[in-house]
């Protein structure tokens, strides 16, 4: 929970919203991107490591 007095500052509100959006995007990418590659490209996780070196 965040204290209410933080929401008086526009800078704090922008930081909270930006951090929340950043966290949601990062979490969803880290969770769903490997699954996307495994399903759509029919790769096993060991083949995904080879994508890092190309």
Buried (B, 14 or more C-beta within 10 A) or exposed (E): EEEEEEEEEEEEEEEBEEEEEEEEEEEEEEEEEEEEBBEEEEBEEEEBEEEEEE
